[in-house]
Amino acid sequence: MSLVQEVANIWRLLTEHPLTRRRPAAAIERFLRWQIAARIHDVPRVVGFVDSSRLVVRRGMSGATGNIYVGLMEYEDMSFLLHFLREDDVFLDVGANVGAYTVLAAAVRGARAIAVEPIAASVQSLRDNLRINGVADRVQLLQTAVGEVEGVVSFSEELDTVNHVLDGADEPAVKAIRVPMTTLDSICSQACPSLIKMDVEGFELPALRGGGKVLASPDCRAVIIEINGSGRRYGVEDEEIDAELRKFGFTPAAYEPEARRLTARESFANRNTIYVKDLEQAQGRLRAAPDFEVLGGRL
């Protein structure tokens, strides 16, 4: 990506995001303050997140720093989680990275969580976020990849939020490490999650295929999953991921957080997509949920 494209993308994020488009100047100020401070003092910083939760953020964490600028980097999906989850739920975060979704689930909503992340540096950052929020006792942390079978796979290590299983063609150009791989069914053998978030950079279909039991369970009510064409590096089309979820009764849906409105979609979005089994049941949960506070406003 060229510098011009990168600047244009940041500008659109700051000025068009649903939580900042009414006050874009404040978002631009947060962005500039962070960029300047991170260059003067390149050390981890603790920043406010949602309600009283916090994140430990370092320079270069592109996903985490987005939450500083716009409150919720992935607005619809993070809002859906916050309105959907309850204290007696289990949340499964597959591809947790530094744990922003896990913090929302455990620290803001008080749910139990299972966070799965194969990269050691990200796992350490995730631990820092659990510790600073006092929720380490509510989160099971697993340092592993997730796929169709148990085993060991090659994984990229230095690509931040886009680390992924290597397919062989990647390996000469990317620093590779070997990591264990397990399955969704193995992870969830003792507790079925109400909500799964899956962001595994194109490896979604193998990960889903290793979770037939958990996906078939009526207790597994919703999935937030990235579908954006990245599966093609493994020979997988987006439609195959959609078909796998529909096989277990999931339907793609769009969420409007301010209206608390969940509506069925004809197809997946070219980004994260929310899938639910029972639209009416999910809608009831969303409408009955307590508000949360972000960037001084309530949703």
C-alpha positions as CSV (number, residue, x, y, z in Angstrom):
1,M,0.0,0.0,0.0
2,S,1.4,3.4,-0.9
3,L,1.7,6.3,1.6
4,V,-1.1,8.2,-0.2
5,Q,-3.4,5.2,0.1
6,E,-2.5,4.7,3.8
7,V,-3.2,8.4,4.6
8,A,-6.5,8.3,2.7
9,N,-7.6,5.1,4.7
10,I,-6.7,6.7,8.0
11,W,-8.6,9.9,7.0
12,R,-11.7,7.9,6.1
13,L,-11.5,6.0,9.4
14,L,-11.2,9.2,11.5
15,T,-13.9,11.2,9.6
16,E,-16.4,8.5,8.6
17,H,-16.5,6.1,11.5
18,P,-20.0,6.0,13.1
19,L,-18.6,7.0,16.5
20,T,-16.5,9.9,15.2
21,R,-18.2,11.4,12.1
22,R,-20.1,13.9,14.2
23,R,-16.9,15.1,15.8
24,P,-14.1,14.2,13.4
25,A,-11.7,16.9,14.8
26,A,-11.6,15.1,18.2
27,A,-10.7,11.8,16.5
28,I,-8.0,13.6,14.4
29,E,-6.6,15.1,17.7
30,R,-6.5,11.7,19.4
31,F,-4.7,10.2,16.3
32,L,-2.1,13.0,16.3
33,R,-1.6,12.9,20.1
34,W,-0.9,9.2,20.0
35,Q,1.4,9.4,17.0
36,I,3.5,12.1,18.6
37,A,3.6,10.5,22.0
38,A,4.5,7.1,20.7
39,R,7.4,8.5,18.8
40,I,8.7,10.6,21.7
41,H,8.3,7.8,24.3
42,D,8.1,4.4,22.6
43,V,6.8,2.5,25.6
44,P,3.5,0.7,26.3
45,R,0.7,2.9,27.5
46,V,-2.5,2.1,29.3
47,V,-5.5,3.8,27.6
48,G,-9.2,3.8,28.4
49,F,-11.5,1.6,26.3
50,V,-15.2,0.8,27.0
51,D,-16.8,1.6,30.4
52,S,-13.9,1.2,32.9
53,S,-11.9,-1.3,30.8
54,R,-8.5,-0.5,29.6
55,L,-6.0,-1.6,27.0
56,V,-2.2,-1.8,27.1
57,V,-1.2,-0.4,23.7
58,R,2.2,-0.2,22.0
59,R,3.4,1.6,18.9
60,G,2.7,-0.5,15.8
61,M,-0.4,-2.3,17.1
62,S,-2.6,-1.2,14.2
63,G,-5.8,-2.9,15.4
64,A,-5.5,-1.8,19.0
65,T,-4.5,1.8,18.3
66,G,-7.6,2.1,16.1
67,N,-9.7,1.8,19.3
68,I,-7.9,4.8,20.7
69,Y,-8.9,6.9,17.7
70,V,-12.5,5.8,17.1
71,G,-13.6,4.0,20.3
72,L,-14.5,0.7,18.7
73,M,-12.4,-0.2,15.7
74,E,-14.9,-2.7,14.5
75,Y,-18.1,-0.9,15.4
76,E,-20.9,-3.2,14.5
77,D,-19.2,-6.4,15.6
78,M,-17.9,-5.1,18.9
79,S,-21.2,-3.5,19.6
80,F,-23.0,-6.7,18.8
81,L,-20.8,-8.6,21.3
82,L,-21.4,-6.0,24.0
83,H,-25.2,-6.1,23.5
84,F,-25.4,-9.9,23.0
85,L,-23.3,-11.4,25.8
86,R,-24.4,-12.0,29.4
87,E,-22.4,-13.0,32.5
88,D,-23.3,-16.6,32.3
89,D,-22.1,-16.9,28.7
90,V,-18.9,-18.3,27.3
91,F,-17.2,-16.3,24.6
92,L,-14.6,-17.9,22.3
93,D,-12.1,-15.6,20.6
94,V,-10.2,-17.4,17.8
95,G,-7.3,-15.3,16.6
96,A,-7.5,-13.1,19.6
97,N,-4.3,-11.1,18.8
98,V,-3.9,-8.7,21.8
99,G,-7.3,-9.4,23.2
100,A,-9.6,-6.4,22.5
101,Y,-12.7,-8.6,22.0
102,T,-11.7,-10.7,25.0
103,V,-11.5,-7.6,27.2
104,L,-14.9,-6.5,26.0
105,A,-16.4,-9.9,26.8
106,A,-14.7,-10.5,30.2
107,A,-14.1,-7.0,31.6
108,V,-17.2,-5.2,30.3
109,R,-19.8,-7.9,30.2
110,G,-18.4,-10.2,32.8
111,A,-18.6,-13.3,30.6
112,R,-16.1,-16.2,30.8
113,A,-13.9,-16.3,27.7
114,I,-11.5,-18.6,25.9
115,A,-8.8,-16.7,24.0
116,V,-6.9,-18.5,21.3
117,E,-3.7,-16.9,19.8
118,P,-0.6,-18.7,18.4
119,I,1.9,-15.8,18.4
120,A,4.0,-15.5,21.6
121,A,4.3,-11.7,21.5
122,S,0.6,-11.3,21.0
123,V,-0.1,-13.7,23.9
124,Q,2.1,-11.6,26.2
125,S,0.2,-8.5,25.2
126,L,-3.1,-10.4,25.8
127,R,-1.9,-11.4,29.2
128,D,-1.1,-7.7,30.0
129,N,-4.6,-6.7,29.0
130,L,-6.2,-9.4,31.2
131,R,-4.0,-8.4,34.1
132,I,-4.7,-4.7,33.8
133,N,-8.4,-5.4,33.8
134,G,-8.3,-7.9,36.6
135,V,-10.0,-10.7,34.5
136,A,-7.3,-13.3,34.1
137,D,-9.3,-15.7,36.3
138,R,-12.2,-15.5,33.8
139,V,-10.2,-16.2,30.7
140,Q,-8.6,-19.4,29.5
141,L,-5.7,-18.5,27.3
142,L,-4.5,-21.0,24.7
143,Q,-1.4,-20.5,22.6
144,T,-2.3,-22.5,19.5
145,A,-3.6,-22.3,15.9
146,V,-7.0,-23.7,15.1
147,G,-7.7,-26.0,12.1
148,E,-9.5,-29.1,10.9
149,V,-7.2,-31.6,12.7
150,E,-4.7,-31.7,15.5
151,G,-1.1,-31.2,14.5
152,V,1.7,-28.6,13.9
153,V,1.7,-25.9,11.3
154,S,4.0,-23.1,10.0
155,F,2.9,-19.7,11.0
156,S,4.0,-16.1,10.2
157,E,5.3,-14.2,13.2
158,E,5.9,-10.6,12.3
159,L,2.8,-9.4,10.5
160,D,0.8,-8.0,13.4
161,T,-2.9,-8.5,12.9
162,V,-2.4,-10.4,9.6
163,N,-0.2,-13.3,10.9
164,H,-1.5,-16.5,9.3
165,V,-0.9,-20.2,8.6
166,L,1.7,-20.4,5.9
167,D,0.9,-22.4,2.8
168,G,4.4,-23.1,1.6
169,A,4.6,-20.4,-1.1
170,D,4.7,-17.7,1.6
171,E,7.6,-19.2,3.6
172,P,10.7,-18.0,1.6
173,A,9.5,-14.3,2.1
174,V,8.1,-14.5,5.6
175,K,9.7,-15.4,8.9
176,A,8.0,-18.7,9.9
177,I,7.6,-20.4,13.2
178,R,6.1,-23.8,14.1
179,V,3.0,-23.8,16.3
180,P,0.6,-26.5,17.6
181,M,-2.8,-26.7,16.0
182,T,-6.0,-27.9,17.6
183,T,-9.7,-27.9,16.8
184,L,-12.8,-26.0,17.9
185,D,-14.3,-29.2,19.2
186,S,-11.3,-29.9,21.3
187,I,-11.2,-26.4,22.7
188,C,-14.9,-26.5,23.6
189,S,-15.1,-30.0,24.9
190,Q,-15.9,-28.7,28.4
191,A,-17.9,-25.6,27.7
192,C,-19.9,-24.5,24.6
193,P,-19.5,-20.8,23.7
194,S,-22.7,-18.7,23.1
195,L,-20.7,-16.5,20.7
196,I,-17.5,-17.2,18.7
197,K,-15.4,-14.5,17.1
198,M,-13.1,-15.9,14.4
199,D,-10.4,-13.9,12.6
200,V,-7.7,-16.3,11.3
201,E,-6.7,-14.6,8.0
202,G,-8.2,-17.0,5.5
203,F,-8.0,-20.2,7.5
204,E,-11.6,-19.9,8.5
205,L,-12.9,-22.9,6.6
206,P,-10.5,-25.5,8.1
207,A,-11.1,-24.0,11.5
208,L,-14.9,-24.3,11.1
209,R,-14.6,-27.9,9.8
210,G,-12.8,-28.8,13.1
211,G,-15.9,-27.6,15.0
212,G,-18.8,-29.7,13.9
213,K,-20.0,-30.6,17.4
214,V,-19.8,-27.1,18.8
215,L,-21.4,-25.4,15.8
216,A,-24.2,-27.9,15.9
217,S,-24.9,-27.3,19.5
218,P,-28.0,-25.1,20.2
219,D,-26.0,-23.3,22.9
220,C,-23.7,-21.9,20.1
221,R,-25.9,-19.0,19.1
222,A,-23.8,-16.6,17.0
223,V,-20.5,-16.3,15.1
224,I,-18.6,-13.2,14.1
225,I,-16.3,-14.2,11.3
226,E,-14.0,-12.5,8.8
227,I,-14.9,-13.2,5.2
228,N,-12.9,-11.1,2.8
229,G,-11.3,-13.2,0.1
230,S,-8.2,-14.1,2.1
231,G,-9.1,-17.8,2.0
232,R,-8.0,-17.9,-1.6
233,R,-4.4,-18.3,-0.4
234,Y,-5.6,-21.8,0.7
235,G,-7.8,-22.4,-2.4
236,V,-11.0,-21.5,-0.5
237,E,-13.7,-19.2,-1.8
238,D,-15.8,-17.0,0.5
239,E,-19.0,-18.9,-0.6
240,E,-17.6,-22.1,0.9
241,I,-17.2,-20.4,4.4
242,D,-20.8,-19.1,4.1
243,A,-22.1,-22.5,3.1
244,E,-20.3,-24.2,6.0
245,L,-22.0,-21.9,8.5
246,R,-25.4,-22.2,6.9
247,K,-25.1,-26.0,7.1
248,F,-25.4,-25.6,10.9
249,G,-28.3,-23.2,10.7
250,F,-26.5,-19.9,10.9
251,T,-27.8,-16.9,8.9
252,P,-25.8,-13.8,8.0
253,A,-27.2,-10.6,9.7
254,A,-26.5,-6.9,9.8
255,Y,-26.5,-5.0,13.1
256,E,-27.3,-1.4,13.8
257,P,-26.1,-0.6,17.3
258,E,-27.8,2.7,17.9
259,A,-31.2,1.2,17.0
260,R,-30.4,-2.2,18.5
261,R,-31.7,-3.6,15.2
262,L,-30.6,-7.0,13.8
263,T,-31.7,-7.8,10.2
264,A,-31.1,-10.8,8.0
265,R,-28.7,-10.4,5.1
266,E,-29.0,-12.2,1.8
267,S,-25.3,-12.8,1.8
268,F,-22.1,-12.2,3.8
269,A,-20.3,-8.8,3.8
270,N,-16.9,-8.5,2.4
271,R,-15.4,-8.0,5.9
272,N,-16.5,-9.3,9.2
273,T,-20.0,-10.8,9.1
274,I,-22.3,-11.7,12.0
275,Y,-24.1,-15.0,11.8
276,V,-26.9,-16.0,14.1
277,K,-29.0,-19.2,14.4
278,D,-32.2,-17.6,15.8
279,L,-32.7,-14.0,14.6
280,E,-35.7,-13.3,16.9
281,Q,-33.9,-14.7,20.0
282,A,-30.8,-12.7,19.2
283,Q,-32.8,-9.6,18.7
284,G,-34.4,-10.0,22.1
285,R,-31.0,-10.3,23.7
286,L,-29.7,-7.2,22.0
287,R,-32.7,-5.0,22.9
288,A,-32.6,-6.1,26.6
289,A,-28.9,-5.5,27.1
290,P,-27.6,-2.7,29.3
291,D,-25.9,0.3,27.7
292,F,-22.1,0.7,27.5
293,E,-20.0,3.9,27.5
294,V,-17.5,4.7,24.8
295,L,-15.9,8.0,23.9
296,G,-18.1,9.7,26.4
297,G,-21.4,8.5,24.8
298,R,-23.7,5.6,25.6
299,L,-25.0,2.9,23.3
